[in-house]
Amino acid sequence: MSAHGTTIHPERDAPPPSGKRLAVLTLTALGVVYGDIGTSPLYALRECFNAEYGILPTPFNVIGVLSLLLWSLILVVSVKYIVFILRADNRGEGGILALLALLLQSKRRTEDKKYRIILISLGLFGAALLYGDGVITPAISVLGAVEGLGVASPALTHAVVPISVVILFGLFMIQRFGTSKVGTFFGPTMLIWFVTIGLLGVHAILKHPEVLNAANPWHGMQFFGAHGLAGFLTLGAVVLVVTGGEALYADMGHFGKRPIRVAWFTFALPALLLNYLGQGALLLETPKAAANPFYLLAPAALQVPLLIIATAAAIVASQALISGAFSLTQQSVQLGYSPRMQIIHTSENEPGQIYIPEVNYALMVGCLVLVLAFKNSSALSAAYGIAVTGTMAITSLLFAVVARSRWNWSLPHVIVLTAAFLALDLSFLVANVVKIEHGGWVPVAMALGVYVLMSTWKRGRAELNDIQSERSLPLDLFLADLERKPRVRVRGTAVFMTSNSDGTPVVLLHHLKHNKMLHDTVVLLSVQTKGIPEVTDDQRLTVESLGHGIHRIVATFGFMESPDIPLVLKGAEAHGIGLPAMGTSYYLGQERLVLTGHARMMRWRKKLFAFMSRNARSATEFFMLPPNRVVELGAQIEF
């Protein structure tokens, strides 16, 4: 599952789609991938003429700002993401965590440890910023759409916030039913949206064709020269036109590069360019329309239908980000950066359709708080830019590492390309920094909080594994002891789960200490996650017979997969290991952490890790074990 979720999973090694299949994938990609960037016309140009910048909608300024908008779409989305970033796929998957996993696959020397820590920190913080994006996007998209109510009927302006709250609340409440049915309407809804906004733009452009001069980038340069710092700070609003850039990269694995590119160049980009130019043409004629140029672009009779279409498009954009947060969390859990959570599969046929209650309710509370606190999309736009630009800059840096270390691009090539990307990303980021006190601190605070949680969990699990390894008995010594002192054996199969695939599981030693016996068949099971999206069936199980009826099995999963242990262990039958459903017991360790003064971690991080550990989803549910066949043995660990 990618960072934005969907229902289509093309074969990894299949040839590029064509014909009818390409058309279906393109339409679906239009809905899922471009919902975020597609709803930016609701507020992007309006924010460029916000009073805080002091830029008046004069013809010179309108053409200059439009030039910046158009070339941002071309350079950032079309060139950076469509042409270059989409090349950085992890076996077909995209997104910042998939990119991080790709970078960490290679074996690096010990002296590169600091280098790896920097890469991991960048990747984790970029992922953390995406959670902030997932909270802000539904809020700003729905608010921006519903604000059209105030344009159609000014007397109803006071109802914008309550209606937005109701829509968002309803959207989060239906998540548990899955998005497969709703997803069917994503593509057609966004197709109608793009056609509508494109036609609105054409109508205005025909009245003022001089607006097409904005295609000349020189007008953007003149705008900067005329306004200096104020012109540069306007980039803080201009960036709103490219807010969905990360989405198309994150969803690459579900559609493939070709459908995403076709959807962009044939539908999304032309419609966006036409609509922005149309809004600019309107401002050339009526500068006062800068209050809400998107809705005022439509004739009065069409404003209510446009409001309905815009609200539907905003819901699609919101759904994509919500599904993306579910997917990002699943990746985080599998890669060891998050505690186990309840992952519910809402479709029998599509493994990518998942629902995570904890994440859903956290997003819902965050969105509703933002709507009630900021009250309009203009105020929220200050918070939006930081999350987007921060992630864009981190992606550029990680892409540079991939290009140099994995593709062996020449150093001058990498430096020039990365410098060009960062010149854009950092310009947008710096222009947004001034918004920190006006709401930009919100996504930064969210990202820092998520980053602390993710890094604490990863560090805590590593320390805990080290402690358990120290307490574990080398497997050869355990087997030698069995040879000298045979234990009582009982009928059946016992599966002892352990995170350490080398030593004797501590839970097995506890079982033997208290119960004084072993089952006829003993399986030492370790679950590992590789830095690839999925593993093939022949890579799934590694089986080794150790003698005395004891077998060591390592089950391997990709970071996009959910570990169904009973199902996977059926493959052990091919190795002569019978695991009958009613004759197999699963033994799990239940650690109780006792905090000590040892300097493994700072005390506040130990407390945080212990809290997260206590509230993690049980291994029984996460690994899909039959509850009536599970035995948990407690152990007290000084941490």
Residue, then its C-alpha position, 0 to 999 in steps of 0.5 A: m500500500s502506498a502513501h495514498g492508498t488505492t484499489i489497483h495493484p498492477e503486476r510488478d514485472a508486467p509490461p507498461p499498460s496500454g489500451k483499455r487497461l491504461a485508460v482504467l488506470t489513468l482514470t483511477a489515478l486521476g482520482v486518487v493521485y491528483g485529488d490534493i493538487g486538483t483542489s488547490p485552485l480553491y484557494a491558491l491564487r486567492e492567497c497570493f493576494n492576501a493582505e499580509y503580502g501587500i500585493l495588490p491585484t494590478p495587471f502587472n502583479v496578476i501576470g507576474v504571480l500567474s507566471l510563478l504559479l504556472w512555472s511552479l507546476i511545470l518545474v516542480v511537478s512536471v520536471k522534478y516529480i514526473v520526470f525524475i523522482l518517479r525513477a526512484d522506485n523500490r521495486g515499483e513502490g514510491g513514497i518517502l519510507a519506501l525510498l528510505a528502505l531502498l537506501l538502507q538495503s545496501k550493506r554499509r561500512t561501520e564508518d558510515k554509521k553516522y551517514r545512515i543515522i542522518l538518512i534515517s532521521l531525514g526519512l523519518f522526519g519527512a514521514a512525520l511531516l506527511y502525517g501533518d499533511g494528512v491532518i491539514t489537507p482534509a481541513i483546508s480542502v473541505l473548508g475551501a470548498v464549503e466557503g463557496l457557500g458564502v459567495a453564493s449566499p453571503a448570509l450563510t457565511h456563518a454556516v461554513v465552519p459547522i458544515s465543514v465539521v459535519i462533513l469531516f466527522g462523517l468522512f472519518m466515521i465511514q472509514r471503518f466500512g472501507t473505501s472500495k465502494v467510495g473509491t469507484f467514484f474517485g476517478p469519475t468525480m475528479l474527471i468531472w472536476f478537472v473538466t469543469i475547472g478547465l472550461l471555467g478557465v477557458h471562458a475567462i481566457l477568451k475574454h482576456p487572452e492577454v493573460l496568456n503572457a504569464a507563460n513567459p517566465w520573465h514576468g515572474m522575474q520582473f515581479f520579484g524585481a519590483h517587489g523584493l522581499a514581499g515578492f519572495l514571501t509570496l512564494g509561501a502562497v505560490v507553493l499551494v499549487v504544488t501541494g500534491g507532488e508527494a502524492l503522485y510519487a507515493d502512489m506510483g506502486h499502485f498505478g505505475k509510472r505511465p498512468i500517472r504521467v498520462a493522467w497528469f499531462t492529459f487531464a490534470l495539468p491542462a485543467l489546472l493551467l487553464n483554471y489559474l489563467g482563467q482566475g487571472a483573467l477575471l482579476l484583470e477585469t475585476p480586481k475585487a474578485a481576488a476575495n475568492p477568484f475561484y467561485l467568482l469565476a463561475p456565473a451566479a447561476l452555476q455557483v451552487p452546482l460548482l459548490i457541490i462539485a467542489t465539495a465532492a472533489a474536496i472529499v476525494a482529496s481528503q480520502a486520499l490523504i486519510s488512506g495514505a496515513f493508514s498506509l504510512t502507518q502500516q509501513s512504519v509498523q512493518l519497518g519497526y518505527s511504530p508499535r503494533m496497531q490494529i490493521i483491519h483489511t476492509s476488502e477480501n480482494e485488495p490487500g491495500q484497502i486497510y483501516i487503522p482505528e487509532v490513526n483514524y480517530a487521531l486524524m479526526v480529532g486533529c482535523l476538527v480542532l484545526v477547523l474550529a481553531f483556524k475557521n477559514s482556509s486562508a488561516l490554514s494555508a499558513a500551516y499548510g506550506i511548511a509540511v509540504t515544502g519540508t517533505m519536498a526538500i527531504t525527498s530531493l536530498l534522498f533522491a540525490v543519494v539514490a542517484r549517486s549510490r545506487w545508479n552511479w550517476s556522475l557527481p557533477h550531474v547529481i550536484v547540478l540536479t540536486a542544487a536545482f531541486l533544492a533551489l526551488d524547495l528551499s525557496f518555498l520553505v524559507a518563504n513559509v518560515v515567516k508563517i511559523e507564528h501564524g500557524g506554521w508551527v502546527p505541522v512542525a509540532m506534529a512532525l516533531g511529536v511523531y518523529v520523537l515517537m517513531s525514533t523512540w520506538k525504534r531505539g527502544r526495540a533495539e535496546l530491548n532486543d540487545i537485553q534479550s540477546e544477552r539473556s538468551l542462551p546460545l542455541d548450540l549450548f541449548l541443543a547440547d544440554l538436550e542431548r545430555k538431559p532429554r526432557v519429557r516430550v508431549r504430543g503436539t507442536a509448539v511455536f515459540m516466537t522470538s525477535n532473535s533468529d540466532g539464540t534460544p528464545v527466552v520464552l522457550l527457556h521460561h516454558l522449560k523452566h516452569n513446565k519441565m517438558l517440550h512438545d514433540t515438534v518445536v518451532l523457533l519462529s522469527v519474523q523479519t521485514k525486508g526493505i522491499p514492498e513484497v517478497t516472493d513465495d520462494q523467499r517467504l520461509t527459511v527452514e532449518s532442522l536442528g535435531h531433537g524435533i526442533h526447527r528454526i523458521v524465519a518468515t520474511f515479509g515486505f514492508m507493505e505486507s501484513p504478517d498472517i503467521p498461520l497462513v504462512l506456516k502452511g508452507a512449512e509442510a513442504h519441509g516435512i514440518g506438520l503444523p495442524a491447526m488444532g494441534t499447534s500452540y503459539y508461545l509468546g513473551q509478555e515483557r514487563l519493563v522495570l525502568t532502571g538508572h542504566a544509561r541505555m536511553m534517557r529516562w524520559r524516553k524510557k518512560l515513553f517507550a514503556f508507555m507505547s509498549r503497554n499500549a501496543r496491539s497484542a502480538t496475537e492480533f497483529f500476527m493473526l494468531p488463533p487466540n485459543r491457541v496462544v500462551e503468553l509467558g510473562a517476564q520482568i526486564e530491567f530497562 
